Amino acid sequence: MGQIVAKIVLTGGPCAGKTTALSRIEQELHDMGYRVFIIGESATELIKGGIRPFGEKSYDMIDFQRLILEYQSYKETVYEKAIAFLPEEELCVLLYDRGLMDNKAYITDQEFSTICQEKGFQELPMLDSYDMVLHLVTAADGCPEYYTLENNEARSESIPEAIALDRKTQRAWNGHNRFVIIDNATNFEDKMSRVLDAIYQLLQRPYQIRYQKKYLVDLNRSHLDFLSQNDYTKIEIEQTYLESGDKNYERRLRKRLLHQDSTYYLTVQKKAKDGLSKIVTDKKLSEKDYLKLLELPQLGTVKKQRYTFVFHKQYFKLDILENSSYALLEVNPLSRQNSVELPESLWIEKEVTNDTDFDNATIASRSYGGNSFVKKKDRRE
């Protein structure tokens, strides 16, 4: 059985560079020794085949999205079955030209929820079924002179429509743990380089490396009403830290809850001297296995409400910890050199990126609450 080492979705607005990016990724990963499989864009395939939600004899948009969801799910299953026939030493990467959640950008949340219920799909497991989601921003937003409809007969959006659809697509994937936005702040070649850099980070050997900036937020001085203007997603998270026998390694169980759907994970990471977390294991669990692991000796638990949102084209995670007037704001720039533009509505006490006092594992191991969580006086940075 071949090994699936990564499932990566490329999504974004119209004319964003996905076709070029898929070709570049396939070539680069092939040269690195991976076997690459590309699952084509389902909507384009159906439209080119005559199943269209526009024009003469068009299909109703909701019916069209039903067909795409079913077709996309079937294709993903087929590709995974095909990989199962390969030798065990084959390291495989699945690249998806859009994924299951893209359907949500074209209909209302209620319509999408209804279709999922009809098809027996659950939104959170669908969202979490991919290891990384790369959103390429449409050329219409930032480089309108390069926006064109000529290279895809399934595309019909004007520049304003393309920008609006780009925003809806970002919102559809809001809540994913590794959601990376690739904008048009650089030229196209650099845009493609940023796509590859993100994938290199995901696949880095012998460990994956997380680049992350973290900030302490005073909730009493913050105004969270701005979230409603940024299409946030709220996910309940419970993280339990297990005894590992080695202080350099951290074992974490995670439960994620969205609406009534739950997913479960085990992560083992090695702490490096430079403050980065090097991922050794990061795998999805069944509920049964999760509950069994919960019986092991524990170091502590953190419960939090995570609000994910896009602000100025960067993807943020705001974790409001249970029984605390403080929160932790996280953002994953493409590299540690990227600047971060923070929401003005949040009162930032300080950056705590490499401060071990604010690691979730440290918070879980102690009883905290109120101002005991903060050791230094308030200041705006």
LOZA-971832 format. One record per residue: x, y, z of N, C-alpha, C in turn; residue in three letters; residue number from 0. Coordinates in steps of 0.1 Angstrom, whole numbers, plus 5000, padded with zeros to 4 digits. Layout:
N
X	Y	Z	X	Y	Z	X	Y	Z	ALA	NUM
...
***
This chain:
381
5008	4988	5000	5000	5000	5000	5009	5013	5000	MET	0
5007	5021	4990	5014	5034	4990	5011	5043	5002	GLY	1
5020	5051	5005	5018	5060	5017	5014	5074	5012	GLN	2
5002	5079	5017	4998	5092	5014	5004	5101	5024	ILE	3
5014	5109	5020	5021	5118	5030	5015	5132	5031	VAL	4
5007	5136	5021	5000	5149	5022	4988	5150	5012	ALA	5
4978	5156	5017	4966	5160	5009	4965	5175	5008	LYS	6
4968	5181	4997	4969	5195	4995	4959	5200	4986	ILE	7
4951	5210	4990	4941	5216	4982	4946	5229	4976	VAL	8
4944	5232	4963	4947	5245	4957	4933	5251	4954	LEU	9
4930	5262	4959	4918	5269	4957	4920	5283	4955	THR	10
4910	5291	4953	4911	5306	4951	4901	5311	4942	GLY	11
4902	5324	4939	4893	5330	4930	4896	5327	4915	GLY	12
4888	5332	4906	4891	5329	4892	4904	5336	4887	PRO	13
4911	5330	4878	4924	5335	4873	4934	5339	4884	CYS	14
4937	5328	4892	4946	5331	4903	4959	5324	4901	ALA	15
4960	5315	4891	4973	5309	4888	4973	5294	4893	GLY	16
4961	5288	4895	4961	5275	4900	4967	5265	4890	LYS	17
4964	5266	4877	4969	5257	4867	4984	5257	4867	THR	18
4990	5269	4867	5004	5270	4867	5010	5264	4879	THR	19
5004	5267	4891	5009	5262	4904	5008	5247	4904	ALA	20
4998	5241	4899	4997	5226	4900	5008	5220	4891	LEU	21
5011	5226	4880	5022	5221	4871	5035	5222	4878	SER	22
5038	5234	4885	5050	5236	4891	5052	5226	4903	ARG	23
5041	5225	4911	5042	5216	4923	5045	5202	4918	ILE	24
5038	5197	4908	5040	5184	4903	5054	5181	4899	GLU	25
5060	5190	4892	5074	5189	4887	5083	5189	4899	GLN	26
5082	5198	4908	5091	5199	4919	5090	5187	4928	GLU	27
5078	5182	4932	5077	5171	4940	5081	5158	4934	LEU	28
5079	5157	4921	5084	5145	4913	5099	5145	4914	HIS	29
5106	5156	4913	5121	5157	4914	5125	5153	4928	ASP	30
5117	5155	4938	5121	5152	4952	5118	5138	4955	MET	31
5112	5130	4946	5110	5116	4948	5096	5112	4952	GLY	32
5086	5122	4952	5073	5119	4955	5065	5114	4942	TYR	33
5055	5106	4944	5045	5103	4933	5033	5112	4935	ARG	34
5030	5120	4925	5020	5131	4926	5008	5127	4918	VAL	35
4996	5129	4925	4984	5127	4918	4976	5140	4919	PHE	36
4970	5143	4907	4962	5156	4906	4948	5153	4904	ILE	37
4939	5157	4913	4925	5155	4911	4919	5168	4905	ILE	38
4915	5167	4893	4910	5179	4886	4898	5186	4891	GLY	39
4896	5198	4887	4885	5206	4892	4872	5200	4887	GLU	40
4863	5196	4896	4851	5189	4893	4841	5198	4885	SER	41
4840	5210	4890	4830	5219	4883	4834	5222	4869	ALA	42
4846	5224	4866	4851	5226	4852	4848	5214	4844	THR	43
4851	5202	4849	4849	5189	4842	4834	5188	4838	GLU	44
4825	5191	4848	4811	5189	4845	4806	5200	4835	LEU	45
4811	5212	4836	4807	5223	4827	4811	5220	4813	ILE	46
4824	5215	4812	4828	5212	4798	4821	5200	4792	LYS	47
4816	5191	4801	4808	5180	4797	4793	5183	4793	GLY	48
4789	5195	4796	4776	5199	4792	4766	5201	4804	GLY	49
4771	5199	4816	4763	5201	4828	4766	5215	4834	ILE	50
4758	5224	4830	4761	5238	4833	4750	5245	4842	ARG	51
4755	5254	4851	4745	5261	4860	4742	5275	4853	PRO	52
4746	5277	4841	4743	5289	4834	4741	5287	4819	PHE	53
4736	5297	4812	4733	5296	4798	4720	5288	4795	GLY	54
4719	5284	4782	4707	5277	4778	4706	5263	4784	GLU	55
4694	5259	4788	4692	5246	4794	4701	5243	4806	LYS	56
4702	5254	4814	4711	5253	4826	4704	5245	4837	SER	57
4713	5240	4846	4708	5233	4858	4707	5243	4869	TYR	58
4697	5240	4878	4696	5248	4890	4709	5248	4898	ASP	59
4714	5259	4904	4726	5260	4911	4727	5250	4922	MET	60
4717	5248	4930	4717	5239	4941	4719	5224	4936	ILE	61
4711	5221	4925	4713	5207	4919	4727	5206	4914	ASP	62
4733	5216	4908	4746	5215	4903	4756	5213	4914	PHE	63
4755	5220	4925	4764	5218	4937	4762	5204	4943	GLN	64
4750	5198	4942	4748	5184	4947	4756	5175	4938	ARG	65
4756	5177	4925	4763	5168	4916	4778	5170	4918	LEU	66
4783	5182	4920	4798	5184	4922	4802	5177	4935	ILE	67
4795	5179	4946	4798	5173	4959	4799	5158	4958	LEU	68
4790	5152	4951	4790	5137	4950	4801	5133	4941	GLU	69
4803	5140	4930	4814	5137	4920	4828	5139	4926	TYR	70
4830	5150	4934	4843	5152	4940	4846	5141	4950	GLN	71
4836	5138	4959	4838	5128	4969	4841	5114	4962	SER	72
4835	5111	4952	4838	5098	4945	4852	5098	4939	TYR	73
4856	5109	4933	4869	5110	4927	4880	5108	4938	LYS	74
4878	5115	4949	4888	5114	4960	4889	5100	4965	GLU	75
4878	5093	4967	4878	5079	4971	4885	5070	4961	THR	76
4883	5072	4948	4890	5064	4938	4905	5066	4938	VAL	77
4909	5078	4940	4924	5081	4940	4930	5074	4952	TYR	78
4924	5075	4963	4929	5068	4975	4930	5053	4974	GLU	79
4920	5048	4967	4920	5033	4964	4931	5030	4955	LYS	80
4933	5038	4945	4944	5036	4935	4958	5035	4942	ALA	81
4960	5045	4952	4972	5045	4959	4974	5032	4967	ILE	82
4963	5027	4972	4964	5014	4980	4970	5003	4972	ALA	83
4970	5003	4959	4975	4993	4951	4990	4994	4949	PHE	84
4996	5005	4953	5010	5008	4950	5019	5001	4961	LEU	85
5032	4999	4958	5041	4994	4968	5042	5003	4980	PRO	86
5046	4998	4992	5046	5005	5004	5056	5017	5004	GLU	87
5067	5015	4996	5078	5025	4996	5074	5038	4988	GLU	88
5063	5037	4981	5058	5049	4973	5053	5060	4982	GLU	89
5059	5071	4982	5054	5083	4989	5046	5091	4980	LEU	90
5033	5093	4984	5023	5099	4975	5018	5112	4980	CYS	91
5017	5122	4971	5010	5135	4975	4998	5136	4966	VAL	92
4987	5139	4972	4974	5142	4965	4972	5157	4964	LEU	93
4971	5162	4951	4969	5176	4949	4954	5178	4944	LEU	94
4946	5186	4950	4933	5187	4947	4931	5201	4940	TYR	95
4926	5202	4928	4922	5214	4922	4908	5218	4927	ASP	96
4908	5224	4938	4896	5227	4946	4892	5214	4954	ARG	97
4885	5216	4965	4881	5205	4974	4866	5206	4977	GLY	98
4862	5197	4986	4848	5196	4989	4842	5209	4994	LEU	99
4849	5217	5002	4844	5229	5008	4842	5240	4998	MET	100
4848	5239	4986	4846	5250	4976	4831	5252	4972	ASP	101
4823	5241	4973	4809	5243	4970	4802	5253	4978	ASN	102
4807	5255	4990	4800	5264	4999	4801	5279	4995	LYS	103
4810	5282	4985	4811	5296	4981	4800	5300	4971	ALA	104
4793	5290	4966	4783	5293	4955	4769	5292	4959	TYR	105
4766	5288	4972	4753	5288	4977	4753	5293	4991	ILE	106
4741	5293	4997	4740	5298	5011	4745	5287	5021	THR	107
4748	5292	5033	4753	5282	5043	4742	5271	5046	ASP	108
4729	5276	5046	4718	5267	5049	4717	5257	5037	GLN	109
4718	5262	5025	4717	5253	5013	4728	5242	5014	GLU	110
4740	5247	5017	4752	5238	5018	4749	5227	5029	PHE	111
4744	5232	5040	4742	5223	5051	4731	5212	5047	SER	112
4721	5217	5040	4710	5208	5036	4716	5197	5027	THR	113
4724	5201	5017	4730	5191	5008	4739	5181	5015	ILE	114
4747	5186	5024	4755	5177	5032	4747	5167	5040	CYS	115
4736	5171	5046	4728	5162	5053	4722	5152	5043	GLN	116
4718	5156	5032	4712	5147	5022	4722	5136	5017	GLU	117
4735	5140	5016	4745	5131	5011	4752	5124	5022	LYS	118
4749	5127	5035	4755	5120	5046	4769	5126	5049	GLY	119
4772	5138	5045	4785	5144	5048	4784	5153	5061	PHE	120
4796	5154	5068	4797	5163	5079	4807	5174	5076	GLN	121
4804	5186	5079	4812	5197	5075	4826	5197	5081	GLU	122
4828	5194	5094	4841	5195	5100	4850	5184	5095	LEU	123
4845	5171	5094	4854	5161	5088	4858	5164	5074	PRO	124
4849	5170	5066	4852	5174	5053	4863	5184	5053	MET	125
4862	5194	5062	4872	5205	5063	4886	5199	5067	LEU	126
4885	5190	5076	4898	5184	5082	4903	5173	5074	ASP	127
4897	5169	5063	4902	5157	5055	4914	5161	5047	SER	128
4918	5173	5046	4930	5178	5039	4941	5183	5048	TYR	129
4953	5181	5045	4964	5185	5054	4968	5200	5052	ASP	130
4965	5206	5041	4968	5220	5038	4959	5225	5027	MET	131
4955	5238	5029	4947	5244	5019	4954	5257	5015	VAL	132
4958	5258	5002	4964	5270	4997	4954	5278	4988	LEU	133
4952	5290	4993	4942	5299	4986	4950	5309	4978	HIS	134
4949	5308	4964	4956	5318	4956	4946	5329	4952	LEU	135
4949	5341	4956	4940	5352	4954	4939	5355	4939	VAL	136
4927	5358	4934	4924	5361	4920	4933	5373	4916	THR	137
4937	5373	4903	4944	5384	4897	4936	5396	4897	ALA	138
4923	5395	4897	4914	5406	4897	4916	5415	4910	ALA	139
4921	5409	4921	4923	5416	4933	4938	5419	4934	ASP	140
4943	5430	4929	4957	5434	4930	4964	5435	4917	GLY	141
4960	5427	4907	4966	5427	4894	4956	5426	4883	CYS	142
4946	5435	4883	4935	5434	4874	4939	5434	4859	PRO	143
4951	5440	4856	4955	5440	4842	4958	5426	4837	GLU	144
4960	5416	4846	4963	5403	4842	4951	5394	4843	TYR	145
4940	5399	4847	4928	5391	4848	4922	5388	4834	TYR	146
4919	5375	4831	4914	5372	4818	4904	5360	4819	THR	147
4895	5359	4810	4885	5348	4809	4889	5339	4798	LEU	148
4900	5341	4791	4902	5334	4778	4908	5320	4780	GLU	149
4914	5317	4792	4920	5304	4793	4912	5293	4801	ASN	150
4899	5296	4803	4890	5287	4809	4876	5290	4805	ASN	151
4870	5281	4797	4857	5283	4791	4846	5282	4802	GLU	152
4849	5276	4814	4840	5275	4825	4839	5288	4833	ALA	153
4848	5298	4830	4848	5310	4838	4841	5321	4831	ARG	154
4833	5329	4838	4825	5339	4832	4824	5352	4841	SER	155
4832	5353	4852	4830	5364	4862	4837	5376	4857	GLU	156
4831	5388	4860	4837	5401	4858	4847	5403	4869	SER	157
4855	5414	4868	4864	5417	4879	4858	5418	4893	ILE	158
4847	5426	4894	4841	5427	4907	4835	5413	4912	PRO	159
4829	5406	4903	4824	5393	4906	4835	5383	4910	GLU	160
4847	5384	4903	4858	5375	4907	4863	5378	4921	ALA	161
4864	5391	4925	4868	5395	4938	4859	5390	4949	ILE	162
4846	5392	4946	4835	5387	4955	4836	5372	4957	ALA	163
4838	5365	4946	4839	5350	4947	4851	5346	4954	LEU	164
4862	5353	4952	4874	5350	4960	4872	5351	4975	ASP	165
4865	5361	4979	4862	5363	4993	4853	5352	4998	ARG	166
4843	5348	4990	4834	5337	4995	4842	5324	4996	LYS	167
4851	5322	4987	4859	5309	4987	4868	5309	5000	THR	168
4874	5321	5003	4882	5321	5016	4873	5318	5028	GLN	169
4861	5323	5028	4852	5320	5039	4848	5306	5039	ARG	170
4847	5299	5028	4843	5285	5027	4853	5276	5035	ALA	171
4865	5280	5034	4876	5272	5040	4880	5277	5054	TRP	172
4873	5287	5059	4876	5293	5072	4874	5282	5083	ASN	173
4884	5280	5091	4883	5270	5101	4894	5259	5099	GLY	174
4900	5258	5087	4910	5248	5085	4922	5252	5093	HIS	175
4929	5242	5098	4941	5245	5107	4953	5249	5099	ASN	176
4954	5246	5086	4966	5250	5078	4961	5256	5065	ARG	177
4955	5268	5067	4949	5276	5056	4959	5287	5052	PHE	178
4965	5287	5040	4975	5297	5037	4970	5305	5025	VAL	179
4970	5318	5026	4966	5327	5016	4978	5333	5008	ILE	180
4978	5331	4995	4989	5336	4986	4983	5347	4978	ILE	181
4986	5360	4982	4981	5371	4975	4989	5376	4963	ASP	182
4986	5387	4958	4993	5393	4946	5003	5404	4950	ASN	183
5008	5404	4962	5017	5414	4967	5031	5414	4959	ALA	184
5034	5403	4953	5046	5402	4945	5043	5399	4931	THR	185
5053	5397	4923	5051	5393	4909	5047	5379	4908	ASN	186
5043	5374	4896	5037	5361	4895	5047	5350	4899	PHE	187
5060	5352	4894	5070	5341	4897	5072	5340	4913	GLU	188
5072	5351	4920	5074	5351	4934	5061	5345	4941	ASP	189
5050	5347	4934	5037	5341	4939	5038	5326	4939	LYS	190
5043	5321	4928	5045	5306	4926	5056	5301	4936	MET	191
5066	5309	4939	5076	5305	4948	5070	5304	4962	SER	192
5061	5313	4966	5055	5313	4979	5046	5300	4980	ARG	193
5040	5296	4969	5032	5284	4970	5041	5272	4973	VAL	194
5052	5271	4966	5061	5260	4968	5068	5260	4982	LEU	195
5071	5273	4987	5076	5274	5000	5067	5268	5011	ASP	196
5054	5271	5009	5044	5266	5019	5044	5251	5019	ALA	197
5045	5245	5007	5045	5230	5006	5058	5224	5011	ILE	198
5069	5231	5009	5081	5226	5014	5081	5225	5030	TYR	199
5074	5235	5036	5073	5236	5050	5065	5224	5055	GLN	200
5054	5220	5047	5046	5209	5051	5053	5196	5050	LEU	201
5061	5194	5040	5068	5182	5037	5082	5180	5042	LEU	202
5087	5190	5049	5101	5191	5053	5105	5178	5061	GLN	203
5116	5173	5057	5121	5161	5064	5134	5164	5073	ARG	204
5136	5157	5084	5128	5146	5089	5116	5150	5096	PRO	205
5114	5163	5099	5102	5168	5106	5096	5179	5098	TYR	206
5083	5181	5101	5077	5193	5096	5080	5205	5106	GLN	207
5081	5217	5101	5084	5228	5110	5073	5238	5109	ILE	208
5069	5243	5121	5058	5253	5122	5064	5267	5124	ARG	209
5061	5276	5115	5064	5290	5117	5051	5297	5122	TYR	210
5052	5303	5133	5040	5309	5139	5043	5321	5147	GLN	211
5035	5332	5146	5036	5343	5155	5024	5342	5165	LYS	212
5027	5346	5177	5016	5345	5187	5016	5358	5196	LYS	213
5004	5362	5199	5002	5375	5207	4992	5373	5218	TYR	214
4995	5379	5229	4986	5379	5240	4975	5390	5239	LEU	215
4963	5387	5240	4952	5397	5238	4944	5399	5251	VAL	216
4942	5411	5255	4934	5414	5267	4919	5416	5262	ASP	217
4911	5406	5265	4897	5407	5261	4889	5418	5266	LEU	218
4892	5422	5278	4885	5433	5285	4886	5447	5277	ASN	219
4898	5448	5270	4900	5460	5263	4898	5459	5248	ARG	220
4894	5447	5244	4892	5444	5229	4877	5445	5226	SER	221
4875	5447	5213	4861	5448	5208	4860	5437	5197	HIS	222
4853	5426	5201	4852	5414	5192	4841	5415	5182	LEU	223
4833	5427	5182	4823	5428	5172	4828	5429	5158	ASP	224
4841	5431	5156	4847	5432	5143	4847	5418	5136	PHE	225
4846	5407	5144	4846	5394	5139	4834	5392	5129	LEU	226
4823	5398	5133	4811	5396	5124	4813	5402	5110	SER	227
4822	5411	5109	4825	5417	5096	4836	5410	5088	GLN	228
4841	5399	5094	4852	5392	5088	4848	5377	5086	ASN	229
4835	5374	5086	4831	5360	5083	4839	5350	5091	ASP	230
4838	5350	5104	4846	5341	5113	4839	5327	5113	TYR	231
4847	5318	5117	4842	5304	5120	4846	5301	5135	THR	232
4837	5296	5143	4839	5293	5157	4840	5278	5159	LYS	233
4851	5273	5164	4853	5259	5167	4857	5257	5181	ILE	234
4850	5248	5188	4854	5244	5201	4865	5234	5201	GLU	235
4876	5237	5209	4888	5228	5209	4891	5224	5224	ILE	236
4894	5211	5225	4898	5206	5238	4912	5199	5236	GLU	237
4922	5204	5242	4936	5198	5240	4940	5192	5253	GLN	238
4944	5179	5253	4948	5172	5265	4963	5167	5262	THR	239
4971	5170	5272	4985	5167	5271	4988	5155	5279	TYR	240
4995	5145	5272	4998	5132	5279	5012	5132	5283	LEU	241
5015	5124	5294	5029	5122	5298	5036	5115	5287	GLU	242
5049	5119	5285	5057	5113	5273	5069	5106	5278	SER	243
5074	5108	5290	5086	5102	5295	5098	5109	5290	GLY	244
5097	5119	5282	5109	5127	5277	5104	5141	5276	ASP	245
5111	5150	5284	5106	5164	5285	5108	5171	5271	LYS	246
5116	5166	5262	5118	5172	5249	5107	5169	5239	ASN	247
5098	5160	5243	5087	5156	5234	5074	5159	5241	TYR	248
5065	5163	5232	5052	5167	5237	5041	5159	5230	GLU	249
5032	5152	5237	5022	5144	5232	5008	5151	5235	ARG	250
5001	5154	5224	4989	5161	5226	4977	5155	5219	ARG	251
4966	5153	5226	4953	5149	5220	4945	5161	5217	LEU	252
4938	5162	5206	4929	5173	5203	4916	5169	5198	ARG	253
4906	5175	5204	4892	5173	5199	4887	5186	5193	LYS	254
4882	5186	5181	4876	5198	5174	4861	5196	5172	ARG	255
4853	5206	5176	4839	5205	5175	4833	5217	5167	LEU	256
4827	5214	5156	4820	5224	5148	4806	5220	5146	LEU	257
4796	5228	5151	4782	5225	5151	4781	5212	5160	HIS	258
4777	5201	5154	4776	5188	5162	4786	5178	5157	GLN	259
4796	5182	5148	4805	5173	5143	4819	5174	5150	ASP	260
4825	5163	5153	4838	5163	5160	4848	5155	5152	SER	261
4861	5160	5153	4872	5153	5147	4883	5152	5158	THR	262
4892	5142	5157	4901	5139	5168	4915	5137	5162	TYR	263
4926	5141	5170	4939	5140	5165	4949	5137	5176	TYR	264
4960	5131	5172	4972	5129	5181	4984	5136	5174	LEU	265
4990	5145	5182	5002	5152	5177	5014	5149	5186	THR	266
5025	5145	5181	5038	5144	5189	5047	5154	5183	VAL	267
5053	5162	5191	5063	5172	5185	5075	5173	5195	GLN	268
5086	5176	5188	5099	5178	5195	5102	5193	5197	LYS	269
5105	5197	5208	5108	5211	5211	5123	5214	5207	LYS	270
5125	5224	5199	5138	5228	5195	5143	5240	5203	ALA	271
5156	5242	5204	5162	5253	5211	5158	5267	5206	LYS	272
5155	5267	5192	5152	5280	5186	5137	5284	5187	ASP	273
5130	5276	5195	5116	5279	5198	5106	5273	5188	GLY	274
5111	5267	5177	5102	5261	5168	5097	5247	5172	LEU	275
5085	5243	5169	5080	5230	5172	5082	5221	5159	SER	276
5089	5210	5161	5091	5201	5150	5082	5189	5152	LYS	277
5073	5187	5142	5063	5177	5142	5069	5164	5139	ILE	278
5067	5154	5148	5071	5140	5146	5059	5132	5141	VAL	279
5048	5134	5147	5035	5126	5143	5024	5136	5144	THR	280
5015	5135	5134	5003	5143	5134	4993	5135	5126	ASP	281
4984	5128	5133	4975	5119	5126	4961	5120	5132	LYS	282
4951	5117	5123	4937	5117	5127	4934	5104	5134	LYS	283
4925	5105	5144	4921	5094	5152	4906	5091	5151	LEU	284
4902	5079	5153	4888	5076	5154	4883	5080	5169	SER	285
4871	5082	5171	4866	5086	5184	4870	5075	5194	GLU	286
4869	5062	5190	4872	5051	5199	4887	5052	5203	LYS	287
4896	5054	5194	4910	5055	5197	4913	5067	5206	ASP	288
4906	5078	5203	4908	5091	5211	4904	5088	5225	TYR	289
4893	5082	5228	4888	5079	5241	4897	5070	5248	LEU	290
4903	5060	5241	4912	5051	5247	4925	5058	5252	LYS	291
4930	5067	5243	4942	5074	5247	4940	5084	5259	LEU	292
4928	5088	5260	4924	5097	5271	4926	5090	5285	LEU	293
4926	5077	5285	4928	5069	5297	4942	5069	5302	GLU	294
4952	5074	5293	4966	5074	5297	4969	5086	5307	LEU	295
4979	5085	5315	4983	5096	5324	4984	5109	5317	PRO	296
4978	5120	5323	4977	5133	5317	4985	5143	5324	GLN	297
4989	5154	5317	4996	5165	5323	4987	5177	5325	LEU	298
4975	5177	5318	4966	5188	5319	4958	5190	5306	GLY	299
4948	5198	5307	4938	5200	5295	4936	5215	5294	THR	300
4935	5219	5281	4931	5233	5278	4918	5232	5270	VAL	301
4908	5240	5274	4896	5242	5266	4895	5256	5261	LYS	302
4892	5257	5248	4891	5271	5242	4882	5272	5231	LYS	303
4877	5284	5228	4869	5287	5217	4878	5293	5206	GLN	304
4879	5287	5195	4888	5293	5184	4879	5300	5174	ARG	305
4883	5313	5172	4876	5321	5161	4887	5322	5150	TYR	306
4884	5317	5138	4893	5319	5127	4887	5329	5117	THR	307
4895	5337	5112	4891	5348	5103	4902	5353	5094	PHE	308
4899	5359	5083	4908	5365	5074	4908	5380	5076	VAL	309
4920	5386	5078	4921	5401	5080	4933	5405	5072	PHE	310
4930	5414	5062	4940	5419	5053	4948	5408	5047	HIS	311
4940	5398	5042	4946	5387	5035	4955	5378	5043	LYS	312
4954	5379	5056	4962	5369	5064	4952	5362	5073	GLN	313
4955	5349	5076	4946	5340	5083	4950	5339	5097	TYR	314
4940	5343	5106	4942	5344	5120	4934	5334	5128	PHE	315
4940	5330	5140	4932	5321	5149	4932	5328	5163	LYS	316
4921	5331	5168	4919	5338	5181	4914	5327	5190	LEU	317
4922	5323	5200	4918	5313	5210	4915	5319	5223	ASP	318
4902	5319	5226	4897	5324	5239	4897	5312	5249	ILE	319
4905	5313	5259	4907	5302	5268	4896	5302	5279	LEU	320
4892	5291	5283	4882	5289	5293	4886	5296	5306	GLU	321
4877	5303	5312	4879	5309	5325	4891	5319	5325	ASN	322
4893	5327	5315	4903	5337	5314	4898	5349	5307	SER	323
4903	5360	5311	4900	5373	5304	4910	5376	5293	SER	324
4918	5367	5290	4928	5368	5280	4927	5358	5269	TYR	325
4932	5361	5257	4932	5352	5246	4945	5352	5239	ALA	326
4948	5342	5231	4960	5341	5223	4956	5342	5208	LEU	327
4963	5351	5201	4961	5353	5187	4973	5347	5180	LEU	328
4970	5338	5170	4980	5332	5162	4979	5335	5148	GLU	329
4990	5336	5141	4990	5338	5126	5002	5331	5121	VAL	330
5000	5324	5110	5011	5316	5104	5016	5323	5091	ASN	331
5025	5332	5092	5031	5338	5080	5038	5327	5072	PRO	332
5041	5330	5059	5047	5320	5051	5062	5318	5055	LEU	333
5068	5328	5061	5081	5327	5067	5082	5336	5079	SER	334
5092	5335	5087	5093	5343	5099	5096	5358	5095	ARG	335
5100	5360	5083	5103	5374	5079	5091	5382	5075	GLN	336
5079	5375	5073	5067	5382	5069	5063	5392	5080	ASN	337
5058	5404	5076	5052	5413	5086	5038	5409	5088	SER	338
5032	5413	5100	5019	5409	5103	5011	5422	5106	VAL	339
5000	5424	5100	4991	5435	5103	4980	5431	5112	GLU	340
4980	5435	5125	4971	5430	5135	4958	5438	5135	LEU	341
4947	5432	5138	4934	5439	5139	4934	5450	5150	PRO	342
4930	5462	5146	4930	5473	5156	4920	5471	5167	GLU	343
4910	5463	5165	4900	5461	5175	4905	5452	5187	SER	344
4916	5445	5185	4921	5437	5195	4932	5444	5203	LEU	345
4932	5444	5216	4942	5450	5225	4953	5440	5227	TRP	346
4964	5443	5220	4976	5434	5220	4985	5438	5232	ILE	347
4986	5429	5242	4995	5431	5253	5009	5430	5249	GLU	348
5013	5420	5242	5026	5418	5237	5027	5406	5228	LYS	349
5038	5404	5221	5041	5392	5213	5047	5382	5222	GLU	350
5041	5369	5221	5046	5359	5230	5050	5346	5222	VAL	351
5055	5349	5210	5058	5338	5200	5067	5327	5207	THR	352
5078	5331	5213	5087	5322	5219	5087	5321	5234	ASN	353
5077	5326	5240	5075	5327	5254	5068	5314	5259	ASP	354
5076	5305	5265	5070	5292	5269	5059	5293	5279	THR	355
5058	5305	5286	5048	5306	5296	5034	5306	5289	ASP	356
5034	5308	5276	5021	5309	5269	5019	5298	5259	PHE	357
5027	5287	5260	5025	5275	5253	5012	5269	5259	ASP	358
5004	5262	5250	4992	5256	5255	4996	5245	5265	ASN	359
5007	5238	5263	5011	5227	5273	5013	5233	5286	ALA	360
5020	5245	5287	5022	5251	5300	5009	5256	5306	THR	361
5001	5262	5298	4988	5266	5304	4980	5255	5309	ILE	362
4980	5243	5302	4973	5231	5306	4978	5226	5319	ALA	363
4991	5228	5322	4997	5221	5334	4995	5230	5346	SER	364
4989	5242	5345	4987	5250	5357	4973	5255	5358	ARG	365
4969	5258	5369	4956	5264	5371	4957	5279	5370	SER	366
4951	5284	5359	4952	5299	5357	4939	5305	5356	TYR	367
4938	5318	5356	4926	5325	5355	4928	5340	5358	GLY	368
4920	5348	5351	4921	5363	5353	4935	5368	5350	GLY	369
4939	5378	5359	4952	5385	5356	4964	5376	5360	ASN	370
4963	5365	5366	4974	5357	5369	4981	5351	5357	SER	371
4973	5352	5346	4978	5347	5333	4989	5357	5328	PHE	372
4989	5369	5332	4998	5379	5327	5008	5384	5338	VAL	373
5020	5384	5335	5030	5388	5345	5035	5402	5343	LYS	374
5034	5408	5331	5039	5421	5329	5028	5431	5327	LYS	375
5030	5444	5330	5020	5454	5329	5015	5456	5315	LYS	376
5003	5461	5313	4997	5463	5300	5005	5472	5292	ASP	377
5006	5469	5279	5012	5479	5270	5007	5475	5256	ARG	378
5006	5485	5248	5002	5484	5234	5014	5483	5225	ARG	379
5015	5472	5217	5027	5470	5208	5022	5470	5194	GLU	380
***
